[in-house]
Amino acid sequence: MALAGKHQFGEIDGKRVTFVEKGVDEERMKFLKSLLEHNKFEVIVGEKKKKSEDEPTLYDIGVTDLVFNPTIWIFERKLLTEDGRKVSQEYWEQKGTTTKPQYWQEK
């Protein structure tokens, strides 16, 4: 899911959260949960209801910190990887492991 500037609020399991991403697969959910918990956020994960048994299981992931906005935290370089590097947009989107501070593409 691409980063968006819009700050989304809601509830997961009766707890008020800022949504980090909605409708993600299990692998993405585990990546985000691990990254956010490492950065000391309380993470709440909710399983989306399936319309049929054939559909894959998808998850909504949120944090209880209502002022958290992933876009701001990434571009202000506030999130850290487990090995202490600053999270880049590429790292957040799981498109690579580089954590260079540039958010633009070098050619």
PLY file of the C-alpha trace (Angstrom):
ply
format ascii 1.0
element vertex 107
property float x
property float y
property float z
element edge 106
property int vertex1
property int vertex2
end_header
0.00 0.00 0.00
1.38 3.37 -0.96
1.81 6.05 1.65
-0.95 8.62 1.82
-1.06 11.90 3.66
-4.58 11.29 4.91
-4.79 10.39 8.58
-7.41 7.65 9.12
-9.02 6.86 12.46
-11.34 4.07 13.48
-11.77 1.11 15.80
-10.33 -2.38 15.89
-11.78 -4.74 18.49
-13.34 -1.83 20.36
-10.10 0.16 20.64
-9.71 3.56 18.99
-6.77 3.47 16.55
-4.99 5.32 13.81
-5.05 2.98 10.84
-1.63 2.19 9.44
-2.87 0.04 6.57
-6.10 -1.74 5.74
-6.70 -4.99 3.90
-3.15 -6.35 4.00
-2.05 -9.96 3.76
-0.50 -11.87 6.65
3.11 -11.32 5.54
2.64 -7.54 5.33
0.79 -7.50 8.65
3.63 -9.34 10.40
6.24 -6.98 8.89
4.39 -3.83 9.99
3.52 -5.22 13.41
7.14 -6.12 14.09
8.45 -2.77 12.83
5.94 -0.70 14.78
6.31 -2.68 18.01
10.08 -2.23 17.73
9.40 1.52 17.61
7.37 1.25 20.86
3.85 1.51 19.39
0.95 -0.52 20.71
-0.26 -2.35 17.60
-3.81 -3.63 17.18
-4.57 -6.08 14.36
-8.06 -6.97 13.20
-8.98 -9.72 10.79
-11.35 -8.58 8.06
-14.49 -10.62 7.52
-14.47 -12.84 4.47
-17.40 -12.84 2.07
-16.56 -16.38 1.03
-14.25 -19.15 2.20
-12.21 -18.86 -1.04
-10.99 -15.33 -0.28
-7.61 -14.83 1.38
-7.49 -13.61 4.97
-6.81 -9.86 5.12
-6.02 -7.67 8.10
-6.41 -4.08 9.24
-3.50 -2.80 11.30
-3.55 0.22 13.56
-1.76 1.82 16.47
-3.28 3.28 19.62
-1.24 6.49 19.23
-3.88 8.70 17.60
-1.37 11.29 16.37
0.73 8.73 14.47
0.81 9.28 10.72
3.07 6.82 8.81
3.84 9.31 6.04
5.10 11.95 8.46
7.10 9.48 10.55
8.81 8.01 7.47
9.69 11.29 5.78
10.82 12.84 9.08
13.01 9.72 9.53
11.58 8.88 12.98
11.08 5.12 12.50
14.00 2.76 12.99
14.63 -0.75 11.71
15.52 -3.48 14.20
19.21 -2.95 13.41
19.00 0.82 14.07
18.78 2.20 10.52
16.19 4.85 9.65
13.21 3.57 7.68
12.88 4.84 4.11
9.81 4.75 1.91
11.34 1.87 -0.07
11.90 -0.12 3.13
8.38 0.64 4.42
6.81 -0.55 1.17
9.01 -3.68 1.22
10.44 -2.88 -2.21
14.01 -3.11 -0.97
16.24 -2.93 2.06
17.95 0.38 1.37
17.44 3.05 3.99
19.03 5.97 2.15
17.42 9.25 3.13
16.39 10.11 -0.41
12.79 9.41 -1.26
13.25 10.11 -4.96
14.60 7.71 -7.57
18.20 8.17 -8.62
18.97 7.39 -12.26
0 1
1 2
2 3
3 4
4 5
5 6
6 7
7 8
8 9
9 10
10 11
11 12
12 13
13 14
14 15
15 16
16 17
17 18
18 19
19 20
20 21
21 22
22 23
23 24
24 25
25 26
26 27
27 28
28 29
29 30
30 31
31 32
32 33
33 34
34 35
35 36
36 37
37 38
38 39
39 40
40 41
41 42
42 43
43 44
44 45
45 46
46 47
47 48
48 49
49 50
50 51
51 52
52 53
53 54
54 55
55 56
56 57
57 58
58 59
59 60
60 61
61 62
62 63
63 64
64 65
65 66
66 67
67 68
68 69
69 70
70 71
71 72
72 73
73 74
74 75
75 76
76 77
77 78
78 79
79 80
80 81
81 82
82 83
83 84
84 85
85 86
86 87
87 88
88 89
89 90
90 91
91 92
92 93
93 94
94 95
95 96
96 97
97 98
98 99
99 100
100 101
101 102
102 103
103 104
104 105
105 106
